[in-house]
Each structure stands twice: as structure tokens, then as C-alpha cells.
Amino acid sequence: MKQQILIIGAGFGGMWSALSATRLLDKQQRLDVAVTLLAPQAELRVRPRFYESDLATTVAPLGPLFEAVGVQFIQGSATRIDAAGKRVIYRNAAGAQAELHFDRLILASGSQVARPPLAGIDRFAFDVDSLESAQRLEAHLQSLSERPNSLARNTVVVVGGGFTGIETATEMPARLRAILGDKADIRVIVVDMGKRVGSAMGEQIANVIAEASDTLGVTWRLGSPVSMVDEHGVMLDDGERIEASTVVWTVGVKASPLTQQIDGERDAFGRLHVDRNLKVLGQEAIYATGDTAYAAVDDQGNHALMTCQHAIALGRSAGNNAAADLLGVEPTPYSQPKYVTCLDLGGWGAVFTEGWERKVVLTGQEGKALKTEINTKWIYPPEANRETALAAADPLIPVVA
Ligand SMILES: Cc1cc2nc3c(=O)[nH]c(=O)nc-3n(C[C@H](O)[C@H](O)[C@H](O)COP(=O)(O)OP(=O)(O)OC[C@H]3O[C@@H](n4cnc5c(N)ncnc54)[C@H](O)[C@@H]3O)c2cc1C
């Protein structure tokens, strides 16, 4: 029987893990090890684009790619990880329980928005975290055109002025106008606990975010958290009420709940601490990658963020190193010292920064051209061709955006 490298998740981390593990097995000419990937769908859902209105192009099929490189895909959802017994229990496509054995496991089940227990939030707040929730938001926005003109109908409140909140809010004026018409008196309000516009993103980039917000007519309500959401708007902690038929929640994120099933230290987001080869500390056969891994990117004390920029490189390392461990060859320690940010700012353009302090390098339409390139090409899967796909999975290829 073949030895098994099992990967849970078909996101950036999981897809690149599968390709890089296969690449190393190919290089070592080892036909006695199989790579199997378990996920609800054989598709890469491009989460960084879920704040857009056209969601059809945010899903890339992975079936032909897996077939081309020889990765076995199993449709299902993992429910239990038995580390001692080296088994993963899962619900298959027909809803029945089944199990898979592993010699090395790579956990790549990602993350999700962490909604706090606020009154009305689950019933009335939208988000852009998953394909399904982004589709719900888009359907709701489309339905606004059937409602009579009102302040609430024309208002979108975006809760949270971090990366996702800013991208969602700055795209919203164009989305609303496309639905309600150019003459509609629209309002887009970011509710954020910070003291300055964009302060969560750092000093330099904050000025650019403020300028883009002004140009687009996106306003910020600073200094108070939301205390309640209902069908007609939000209440803030300081007593203010904002009328809005659309509330989009973007605050907080947590690692996949599967991380809780593995003994090990976790960070505040629930990510598992891993060593430089991305093996979970204290585990013999389990690796974590993408948004489930708390991984050092350099020797300066910086750690990977929950971004696809990091998940791609973490995936290429985790797959390679899980395979190397099994084969008894030298691993390639994960290292990603370069950090950049490319933040979409809707009709204003985008801002590209370099470094952990986010030094502004490109703005406006120049930034937008780069953002479009990243979001429509660079982060998509390689073509379904064995040679090029495996070459693209080399863990030493730097990820620069
Ligand atoms: C609106 C938005 C904008 C963003 N913008 C950016 C950006 O501009 N730049 C950037 O770098 N990052 C951005 N991100 C973050 C980025 O999308 C994530 O960091 C990235 O998707 C993480 O990749 P991953 O592979 O770890 O997890 P995911 O992409 O979340 O993939 C997880 C995979 O695991 C599967 N899975 C989950 N649970 C199970 C289970 N129980 N069993 C089997 N499979 C399971 C899922 O179906 C999926 O296939 C953005 C995210 C959002 C939501």
C-alpha cells in the first residue's frame, strides 16, 4: 500500500501544498507515496475578490489540474482529526461518514470571519468572507432597486476599517450606483473603533485611504463599536443610530475550527504554532499551512499574516516539507522576508506598499493596474499541465504580492 500525504482544504495553502508535495515526489521518483486532497469542492475560491459584484470569475476549477499532476481529490468535509491514530474522519459528498489514513497530514482548512455575539448580527449583517455570503450580499444589493427610495435603502454600513472593510466600502459606491442609478443619494459609512481613518493599516497608507474615501464619498464614523444590528440599521455603543438596509460585517477572523482538534500551542486567532518547516510544534506527522499556521517569516520576529500572499508560499513549503519528511530528504525551511500590501480603493484606484511599516510605492491607477494583475492572474492556479504546474510549486519561488 502507498504511503499517504493527506491535505485538508483546497484554498491557496492546500492547492500549493498538493502541487509542491507532488513536485518533490516527482523529483525523487517516488511512486510509492500518494498525495490526496480532501475538500468540499475541487475549486479554488478566490476569497480576496469577494468584495466585488461579479463573483462568477472568483472560482477556479481544480479538477483538471489535480488530474494533470496526479493528486487524488476526495470531495468531503473533515469533521475529526485523530492524530494518534493518523486518521481523518470526514463527511463525504453523499453525507455519509468515512475516514482516511495519513502518514503526513497538512492542515490547510483556512479561516473564517469571527462574528461576536451581538444582538441581530447573525440575522441582519452580511459579510464577504465566503462565496455563499458574498453571493447573498450581491443578491440583497440587487433587491434594493425594488424598494422605495429611502435613507436606509441608500445606505451601506461597513463595520470595520481594516483591509477587508476598506476594500468592501470603497467598491460600494460603484456597486450601489450600478443598481440604484447615478442620481441615487447613496451613503457608504465605515464604522471603525480607531481614532483616524485607516489607522489600523499604518501611518503612511492611512493618508491615501483618507484621500480615496473623500474622493469616493465614503465617510468614516470613528471611535465607537457597533452594539446592535437590526433590519433597519445599527446602534453604536455611544448611542448613535445609523439607518441602513445593508450592514456588512468585516471585523475579526479566526482560524478553521479543525485547529482546535490538534494538541499544540495556538495564537490569538487560533493558528497553530509551527516550526520553520511548518510542522506543528509537538506533532510528529502534522503540518499546518495558510491561515491555520502561526509561522515565522524571518529572523526579525515577523510572522505570516492571514493573507493569500502568505498562504501561497506557506503552501509551497508545507507540501515540500511534509514530503521531504516522509522521504527522509532535506526540507526547505519556510522564509518570506518580503511583505507587500496591495489595497483596492474602488474607483479611486489602489495603493501598493512595501515592508511591514507599509511604505507607499504606487497609488491611484498605477496601483490599480497592479491590483488587477494580482487579483485576476497571479493568485489563480497554474494551468493544468504537469510540467508547468510542478515547476510553479518550487518552494524557493518568492511570492511578491
Ligand atoms: C474579502 C477578502 C479580501 C481579502 N483580500 C486579500 C488580499 O488582498 N490579499 C491577500 O493576500 N489576502 C487577502 N485575503 C485573505 C486570503 O483570502 C486568505 O488569507 C486566504 O484565502 C487563506 O488561504 P488558505 O488556503 O489558508 O484558506 P482558504 O482560502 O480559506 O481555503 C480553505 C480551504 O479549506 C477548505 N475547508 C475548510 N474547512 C474544511 C473541512 N472541514 N474539511 C475539508 N476542507 C475544508 C475550504 O473549503 C477551502 O477549500 C482576503 C480575504 C477576504 C475574505
PDBQT file of the ligand as one rigid body, heavy atoms in Angstrom, charges set to zero:
ROOT
HETATM    1  C1  LIG A 501     -12.812  39.812   1.260  1.00  0.00    +0.000 C 
HETATM    2  C2  LIG A 501     -11.404  39.305   1.441  1.00  0.00    +0.000 A 
HETATM    3  C3  LIG A 501     -10.357  40.015   0.878  1.00  0.00    +0.000 A 
HETATM    4  C4  LIG A 501      -9.052  39.561   1.023  1.00  0.00    +0.000 A 
HETATM    5  N1  LIG A 501      -8.057  40.259   0.415  1.00  0.00    +0.000 NA
HETATM    6  C5  LIG A 501      -6.800  39.784   0.446  1.00  0.00    +0.000 A 
HETATM    7  C6  LIG A 501      -5.767  40.450  -0.276  1.00  0.00    +0.000 A 
HETATM    8  O1  LIG A 501      -5.982  41.473  -0.931  1.00  0.00    +0.000 OA
HETATM    9  N2  LIG A 501      -4.506  39.932  -0.222  1.00  0.00    +0.000 N 
HETATM   10  C7  LIG A 501      -4.248  38.798   0.492  1.00  0.00    +0.000 A 
HETATM   11  O2  LIG A 501      -3.085  38.367   0.489  1.00  0.00    +0.000 OA
HETATM   12  N3  LIG A 501      -5.196  38.140   1.171  1.00  0.00    +0.000 NA
HETATM   13  C8  LIG A 501      -6.470  38.601   1.170  1.00  0.00    +0.000 A 
HETATM   14  N4  LIG A 501      -7.465  37.934   1.847  1.00  0.00    +0.000 N 
HETATM   15  C9  LIG A 501      -7.106  36.791   2.703  1.00  0.00    +0.000 C 
HETATM   16  C10 LIG A 501      -6.994  35.491   1.923  1.00  0.00    +0.000 C 
HETATM   17  O3  LIG A 501      -8.144  35.262   1.154  1.00  0.00    +0.000 OA
HETATM   18  C11 LIG A 501      -6.767  34.331   2.889  1.00  0.00    +0.000 C 
HETATM   19  O4  LIG A 501      -5.667  34.617   3.710  1.00  0.00    +0.000 OA
HETATM   20  C12 LIG A 501      -6.507  33.049   2.107  1.00  0.00    +0.000 C 
HETATM   21  O5  LIG A 501      -7.677  32.675   1.418  1.00  0.00    +0.000 OA
HETATM   22  C13 LIG A 501      -6.030  31.938   3.009  1.00  0.00    +0.000 C 
HETATM   23  O6  LIG A 501      -5.796  30.787   2.258  1.00  0.00    +0.000 OA
HETATM   24  P1  LIG A 501      -5.986  29.340   2.883  1.00  0.00    +0.000 P 
HETATM   25  O7  LIG A 501      -5.656  28.365   1.833  1.00  0.00    +0.000 OA
HETATM   26  O8  LIG A 501      -5.281  29.266   4.190  1.00  0.00    +0.000 OA
HETATM   27  O9  LIG A 501      -7.535  29.261   3.275  1.00  0.00    +0.000 OA
HETATM   28  P2  LIG A 501      -8.843  29.384   2.378  1.00  0.00    +0.000 P 
HETATM   29  O10 LIG A 501      -8.605  30.160   1.154  1.00  0.00    +0.000 OA
HETATM   30  O11 LIG A 501      -9.869  29.872   3.349  1.00  0.00    +0.000 OA
HETATM   31  O12 LIG A 501      -9.167  27.891   1.955  1.00  0.00    +0.000 OA
HETATM   32  C14 LIG A 501      -9.554  26.924   2.908  1.00  0.00    +0.000 C 
HETATM   33  C15 LIG A 501      -9.938  25.647   2.210  1.00  0.00    +0.000 C 
HETATM   34  O13 LIG A 501     -10.240  24.671   3.212  1.00  0.00    +0.000 OA
HETATM   35  C16 LIG A 501     -11.485  24.069   2.922  1.00  0.00    +0.000 C 
HETATM   36  N5  LIG A 501     -12.039  23.598   4.186  1.00  0.00    +0.000 N 
HETATM   37  C17 LIG A 501     -12.458  24.328   5.245  1.00  0.00    +0.000 A 
HETATM   38  N6  LIG A 501     -12.915  23.521   6.217  1.00  0.00    +0.000 NA
HETATM   39  C18 LIG A 501     -12.764  22.256   5.764  1.00  0.00    +0.000 A 
HETATM   40  C19 LIG A 501     -13.061  20.967   6.300  1.00  0.00    +0.000 A 
HETATM   41  N7  LIG A 501     -13.603  20.814   7.493  1.00  0.00    +0.000 N 
HETATM   42  N8  LIG A 501     -12.781  19.873   5.552  1.00  0.00    +0.000 NA
HETATM   43  C20 LIG A 501     -12.222  19.993   4.313  1.00  0.00    +0.000 A 
HETATM   44  N9  LIG A 501     -11.924  21.188   3.761  1.00  0.00    +0.000 NA
HETATM   45  C21 LIG A 501     -12.200  22.289   4.476  1.00  0.00    +0.000 A 
HETATM   46  C22 LIG A 501     -12.259  25.189   2.244  1.00  0.00    +0.000 C 
HETATM   47  O14 LIG A 501     -13.371  24.670   1.529  1.00  0.00    +0.000 OA
HETATM   48  C23 LIG A 501     -11.171  25.751   1.347  1.00  0.00    +0.000 C 
HETATM   49  O15 LIG A 501     -11.016  24.930   0.217  1.00  0.00    +0.000 OA
HETATM   50  C24 LIG A 501      -8.784  38.366   1.744  1.00  0.00    +0.000 A 
HETATM   51  C25 LIG A 501      -9.843  37.643   2.310  1.00  0.00    +0.000 A 
HETATM   52  C26 LIG A 501     -11.147  38.092   2.169  1.00  0.00    +0.000 A 
HETATM   53  C27 LIG A 501     -12.275  37.290   2.774  1.00  0.00    +0.000 C 
ENDROOT
TORSDOF 0
